[in-house]
Amino acid sequence: MADESKPVYLRLREIIAASILDGEFRDGDLLPSVRALAAQQGANPLTVAKAYQCFQDDGLVVVKRGVGMFVADGATRRLRAAERARFLGTVWPPVAEQIRRLGISVEDLDLHRV
């Protein structure tokens, strides 16, 4: 579920990151053009360009002039490592505390349903 309090470019970045992590786009794959992604997501093309720029700044996307934007070699691995660190450092601690507070057991967490 999208966090509506986040700026649109960060929400778009999350969508793109999820697409890479889910294998929709693999290292070396051509990403949708700014205009195509803007139309698909109902976003302003400048906002999509800003989201792509974040990936480019992080070295996760490379631009081939006149061709398009591609997922950089090793981007999936680096993105997974960064997202895992973010999850374990900021998302998981309050979840773990809530689990403890509510007395939820491992058996209660039927992880096979995910």
N, C-alpha and C positions, 0 to 999 in steps of 0.2 A: 504494500500500500504506500502510495507516494506521500511524503511529508510536505503538505502544502505551505508550511512556514519556510521551507528552503527556497532559495532563488531558483528560477526555472533552469538556468544553465547547470546548476548542481544536480537537479532532478534528471536532466537529460544526460549528464555525465554518468549518473547511476544506471540509467537505462542502457547506455552504451557499454558500461563496464559489465553489467549483467549479461548482455549479449555476448561479450567476449568470454566471460567465465563459463557461460552455458554452452559454449562451442558453436554458437550461431556464426561468429566470426573468429577465424583461427589466425595465428601468426601468418602474415603475408597476404591475408585476404583484403580485398577492396571493400572499404566501408561505403555506406550510402553517401551520396553527395549531400552537401549542406542543404540544398533546396529540397531534395527528396526526403531527408529526415525531417526537415521543418514541416513539410506537407503531411508526412505520416504522423507526426506528433502534435500537429496544430500549433507549432511554435514559430516565432519570428526567426528568419534565417540568420540574423546577426547573433541571436541567442545560441543557436546551434553552432555557429562558427566559434563562439566563445567556449562552448563545451568542448569542441574538438581541439581548440587551442590549448586547453588544460592538458589534454592527452598528449599533444605535441610537445608541450613544455616538459612533461614528465618522461618523454622519450618512448611513449607507448604507441604513438601513431607517427608515421612518416608520410611526407607529402612528395609525390612525384609530379612535378610541374606538368600541367597539361593532361595528366592522366587521372589523378585523384589521390585520396588518402587511403593508406594501407595500415593494417595492424603491424606494428614493428616486430621483428624477430625477437623472441623472448618476452614479449609483452604479456602474454597470458600468465606465464610463470611469475613475473614481477608483480602483475596486478593481483594475482591470487595471494601472494605473500603479503602485499600491502593491505589488502582487504582483510586477510586473516588477522594480521597484527592489529588493525583498527577494531575488528570485532572483539578480539580477546582483550584488548585494552580499554575499550569504551562501551561496547554494547553488552558483553557478557557479564561484567561485574554486577550491574544492577539486577540483571535477570537471575544470576546465581543467588544474590541476596534475597530476592523475592521468593525463589524456590525454597530457600532455607526458612524464610519467615513463614511460609505457608505449609511447611512440612511435606513438600512434594518429594516422592521417592523416584528412583530411577525407573521402577516398574510403572509408575504413574505417567511417565514421559514416553509412552509408546512411540519411540523414534522411528519405527518402521512405517508410520502413517505419513511421515513428511514427504 
